[in-house]
């Protein structure tokens, strides 16, 4: 064999070995994350999880773990498994639509809610603004089981409009589902279209989020990770699938909860946010709008978004920067986005199956985000 040919063979072998090493290194890079999730399933933190990580505009990790339930013969999940994302509905649907409407001068954040919904002015709420609802400092109570006093969606909405304030507007942050239910109705009054139609036309269809929707049809039910059985439903009409009790009473579509999605779809949505409102040559909102809505206000909240706590523990762990914004979902979901580190972590689980009394996810969340940051060597 000629020396030159032997050299080519040697170089090809080196390149092949190098590529194998690189592939193995990439596969092992998130070994700590995989171990944590697998151990958490073994510890009954949740039956299933789908986790995606974006770093510097690349998907560097995307994997599903576990099974639909803890049952011995339960089907395994994958990255196309659909989860009830619960309160992620607030930023993904309601806040995103408000961002567009405010940017296009269709909605004034400083205007009283009653200027769009006159009925809301009852019981001393005439000065509550749209911004107050976004910041959760309206003074409304955090939560009510509306089915205890209402039998229909219309009755439930009317009871919210008649709800008195518990604290003076603007003085205290109280995370309120009632405020975001109202925001959903503001959107419908301003646009003349349902919340579902608004989200479909403005975001899910143009972004190609085919598995992100309210009230998934029965054909999709085998792909949906189960939550818990509702023992409080007292109506004769069929109950919508959504976990949140008030969202079910409202027909499965509400400003605070009701959305179902996959990590595959949410990767697209979060990519758009990391690209400051642009995706695939389409502008969903301006960078200045995103900055306005994710800026820290008094307290630890932004407009419709939660922020990394500056004091004490955070579900985003200890390494995400102070500019981090995101949100949690009661069913065991979360999105955290760090524009400074160019990092985002999407976590979907069904920790409420078979019961929401299981709160082990509180310990899991910060451990997960810390593990991601360490795997990427960003913890310095």
C-alpha positions in Angstrom: 0.0 0.0 0.0 1.3 3.4 -0.9 2.3 5.7 2.0 -0.1 8.4 0.8 -3.1 6.0 0.7 -2.2 4.7 4.2 -2.2 8.4 5.4 -5.6 8.9 4.0 -6.9 5.8 5.7 -5.3 6.8 8.9 -6.8 10.3 8.7 -10.3 8.9 7.9 -10.1 6.6 10.9 -9.1 9.5 13.1 -12.0 11.6 11.9 -14.4 8.8 12.3 -13.2 8.1 15.9 -13.4 11.9 16.6 -16.9 12.0 15.4 -17.9 9.0 17.5 -16.3 10.6 20.5 -18.1 13.9 19.9 -21.4 12.0 19.5 -20.8 10.1 22.7 -19.8 13.3 24.5 -23.0 15.0 23.4 -25.1 12.0 24.4 -23.4 12.0 27.9 -23.5 15.7 28.3 -26.9 15.6 30.0 -26.4 12.4 31.9 -26.9 14.2 35.2 -30.3 15.5 34.0 -31.4 12.0 32.8 -30.4 10.4 36.1 -32.3 13.1 38.0 -35.5 12.6 36.0 -35.3 8.8 36.1 -34.7 8.8 39.8 -37.6 11.2 40.3 -39.9 8.9 38.5 -38.7 6.0 40.7 -39.5 8.3 43.7 -43.0 9.0 42.4 -42.5 12.7 41.8 -44.4 12.2 38.6 -45.2 9.3 36.2 -44.1 11.1 33.1 -41.9 14.0 32.0 -40.9 15.6 28.7 -38.0 18.1 29.0 -36.5 20.3 26.3 -33.5 22.7 26.6 -32.6 25.5 24.2 -29.1 27.0 24.4 -27.8 29.7 22.0 -30.7 29.1 19.7 -30.1 25.3 19.4 -32.1 22.5 20.9 -29.4 20.8 22.9 -31.6 18.3 24.8 -35.1 17.0 24.2 -36.2 13.8 25.7 -39.3 12.1 27.3 -39.2 9.8 30.3 -41.6 7.5 32.1 -45.1 6.2 31.3 -48.5 7.7 31.2 -49.3 6.4 34.7 -47.5 4.4 37.4 -49.4 1.3 36.1 -47.3 -1.8 35.2 -48.5 -1.9 31.6 -48.9 1.9 31.1 -47.7 3.1 27.6 -44.4 5.0 27.5 -44.5 8.7 26.7 -42.5 10.5 24.0 -41.8 14.1 23.0 -45.1 14.2 21.2 -47.1 13.3 24.3 -49.6 16.0 25.1 -49.8 17.5 28.6 -52.3 19.7 30.4 -50.1 22.8 30.9 -52.4 24.4 33.4 -51.3 28.0 34.3 -48.8 28.1 31.4 -52.0 29.2 29.6 -51.6 32.6 31.3 -48.3 33.6 29.6 -48.6 31.5 26.4 -52.1 32.4 25.5 -53.5 35.3 27.4 -50.4 37.4 27.9 -49.2 36.9 24.4 -52.5 38.1 22.9 -52.5 41.1 25.2 -48.9 41.9 24.0 -50.1 42.0 20.4 -53.2 44.0 21.3 -51.4 46.6 23.3 -48.7 46.9 20.7 -51.3 47.6 18.0 -53.2 50.1 20.2 -56.2 47.9 20.5 -55.8 47.6 24.2 -54.6 50.2 26.8 -52.9 48.5 29.7 -53.5 51.6 31.9 -57.2 51.7 31.2 -59.7 50.5 33.7 -61.0 47.0 33.0 -64.5 48.4 33.3 -63.9 50.5 30.1 -63.9 47.2 28.2 -66.3 45.2 30.5 -68.6 47.7 32.3 -70.0 44.9 34.5 -66.6 44.5 36.1 -66.9 47.8 37.9 -69.2 46.3 40.6 -68.2 46.0 44.2 -65.5 48.8 44.1 -63.5 47.5 41.1 -64.0 50.6 38.9 -60.3 51.6 39.2 -58.7 48.2 38.6 -56.7 48.4 35.4 -55.6 45.8 32.8 -52.1 46.2 34.1 -53.3 45.4 37.6 -54.6 42.1 36.4 -51.4 41.3 34.6 -49.3 42.1 37.7 -51.7 40.2 40.1 -52.1 43.3 42.3 -55.7 44.1 41.5 -56.8 43.1 45.0 -58.9 40.2 43.8 -58.9 37.0 45.8 -56.6 34.3 44.6 -59.1 31.5 43.9 -62.6 30.3 44.3 -64.3 27.0 43.4 -66.9 28.7 41.2 -69.0 25.6 40.9 -70.1 26.0 44.6 -72.1 29.1 43.6 -72.5 28.8 39.8 -74.0 26.2 37.6 -73.1 27.7 34.2 -70.2 29.5 32.7 -72.2 32.7 32.4 -73.1 32.5 36.1 -69.4 31.9 37.0 -68.3 35.0 35.0 -71.0 37.1 36.5 -69.9 36.1 40.0 -66.3 37.2 39.2 -67.5 40.6 38.0 -69.4 40.9 41.3 -66.4 39.8 43.4 -65.3 42.4 45.9 -61.7 43.4 46.4 -59.8 41.9 49.3 -57.0 44.4 49.4 -56.5 47.9 48.0 -55.6 47.8 44.3 -51.9 48.1 43.6 -50.7 47.5 47.2 -50.2 43.8 47.4 -49.4 40.9 45.0 -51.9 38.1 45.2 -51.6 35.6 42.4 -55.2 35.4 41.1 -56.8 33.1 38.6 -59.9 35.3 38.7 -57.9 38.2 37.3 -56.7 36.1 34.3 -60.1 34.7 33.7 -61.2 38.3 33.4 -58.3 39.2 31.1 -59.5 36.4 28.8 -62.9 38.1 28.6 -61.3 41.5 28.0 -59.6 40.0 24.9 -62.9 38.6 23.7 -64.6 42.0 24.1 -61.8 43.9 22.4 -61.5 41.5 19.4 -65.0 40.1 19.0 -63.5 36.6 18.8 -63.1 33.9 21.4 -59.9 33.4 23.3 -59.4 30.1 21.5 -59.9 31.7 18.0 -57.5 34.5 18.9 -54.7 32.1 20.0 -55.2 29.9 17.0 -55.0 32.8 14.4 -52.3 34.8 16.1 -50.0 32.1 17.4 -50.6 28.3 17.1 -51.4 28.2 13.4 -48.7 30.5 12.1 -46.1 28.8 14.4 -47.3 25.4 13.3 -48.2 24.3 16.9 -50.5 21.5 15.8 -50.8 19.8 19.1 -51.4 22.9 21.2 -55.1 23.5 21.8 -58.0 23.8 24.1 -60.4 20.9 24.6 -58.5 18.2 22.6 -60.8 16.0 20.6 -61.2 12.3 21.6 -58.9 11.2 18.8 -56.0 12.8 20.7 -56.9 11.5 24.1 -54.6 8.4 23.8 -51.7 10.9 23.4 -52.6 12.9 26.6 -50.9 12.3 29.9 -53.6 11.8 32.5 -54.0 14.0 35.5 -56.4 13.3 38.4 -60.0 12.3 38.7 -62.3 15.2 39.6 -64.4 14.3 42.6 -66.1 17.7 42.9 -67.9 17.9 39.6 -71.6 18.1 40.4 -73.1 19.0 37.1 -75.0 16.6 34.8 -73.3 17.9 31.7 -70.1 16.2 30.6 -67.0 17.5 32.2 -64.2 18.9 29.9 -60.9 17.0 30.1 -58.9 20.0 31.5 -57.6 19.4 35.1 -58.5 22.9 36.4 -61.9 22.8 37.9 -62.9 26.4 37.1 -61.6 26.1 33.5 -63.8 23.0 33.2 -66.9 25.0 34.4 -66.0 27.6 31.8 -66.1 25.1 29.0 -62.5 24.1 29.0 -61.3 27.5 27.6 -60.2 30.3 30.0 -57.6 32.9 30.4 -56.0 31.2 33.3 -55.9 27.5 32.3 -57.1 25.0 29.7 -54.3 24.8 27.2 -52.8 21.4 26.2 -49.4 21.2 24.5 -46.2 19.2 23.8 -42.6 20.0 24.3 -42.3 19.8 20.5 -44.7 22.7 20.1 -43.4 24.7 23.0 -39.9 24.6 21.6 -41.2 26.6 18.6 -43.0 29.1 20.9 -40.0 29.6 23.2 -37.6 29.9 20.2 -39.8 32.8 19.1 -39.4 34.4 22.5 -35.7 33.9 22.5 -35.6 35.6 19.1 -37.4 38.6 20.7 -40.8 38.0 19.1 -39.6 36.9 15.6 -39.8 33.4 14.1 -39.4 32.2 10.5 -39.4 35.7 9.1 -42.6 36.6 10.9 -42.9 39.2 13.6 -45.3 38.3 16.4 -44.4 41.3 18.6 -41.6 43.8 18.7 -38.5 43.4 21.0 -39.6 46.5 22.8 -42.9 44.8 23.7 -41.3 41.7 25.0 -38.9 43.8 27.1 -41.8 45.8 28.5 -43.7 42.7 29.5 -40.8 40.8 31.0 -39.3 43.8 32.9 -39.3 43.5 36.7 -42.1 45.6 38.4 -42.6 46.1 42.1 -42.5 42.7 43.7 -41.3 39.7 41.7 -43.6 39.8 38.8 -43.6 41.1 35.2 -46.7 41.7 33.1 -48.2 38.3 32.8 -44.9 36.5 33.5 -43.3 35.4 36.7 -39.6 36.3 37.4 -36.8 34.6 39.1 -36.8 35.5 42.7 -33.9 37.7 43.8 -34.2 36.6 47.4 -34.4 33.0 48.6 -35.1 29.9 46.5 -36.5 29.8 43.0 -38.0 27.0 41.0 -35.5 28.0 38.3 -32.6 27.1 40.6 -29.7 29.2 41.7 -27.8 29.8 38.5 -30.3 31.5 36.2 -29.7 35.2 35.9 -31.8 38.0 37.4 -33.3 38.7 33.9 -34.9 35.3 33.8 -38.7 35.1 33.2 -41.1 32.2 33.1 -44.1 30.6 34.7 -45.3 27.4 36.4 -48.3 25.2 35.9 -50.1 23.5 38.7 -50.1 20.1 36.9 -46.3 20.0 37.0 -45.2 22.2 34.1 -42.9 25.1 33.7 -41.0 27.3 31.3 -38.0 29.4 32.3 -36.1 31.6 29.9 -32.8 33.3 30.6 -32.1 35.9 27.9 -28.7 36.6 29.4 -27.5 33.0 29.2 -29.5 32.5 26.0 -31.0 29.5 27.8 -34.5 28.1 28.1 -35.8 25.0 29.8 -39.3 23.6 29.1 -40.6 21.0 31.6 -43.9 19.1 31.2 -45.0 16.5 33.7 -48.3 15.1 35.1 -47.3 15.2 38.7 -51.0 15.5 39.7 -51.6 11.9 38.6 -53.1 10.2 40.5 -53.4 13.0 43.0 -52.5 16.7 43.4 -51.6 16.1 47.0 -48.2 15.0 45.6 -46.0 18.1 45.9 -42.6 16.5 45.4 -42.1 18.5 42.3 -41.3 21.5 44.4 -37.9 20.0 45.2 -37.4 18.6 41.7 -37.8 21.9 39.8 -34.7 23.8 41.2 -32.6 20.6 41.0 -33.5 20.1 37.4 -32.5 23.7 36.4 -29.3 23.6 38.4 -28.4 20.3 36.6 -29.1 21.8 33.2 -26.9 24.8 33.9 -24.1 22.6 35.3 -24.2 20.2 32.2 -23.7 23.3 30.0 -20.8 24.6 32.2 -22.7 27.8 32.9 -22.6 27.7 36.7 -19.5 29.9 37.1 
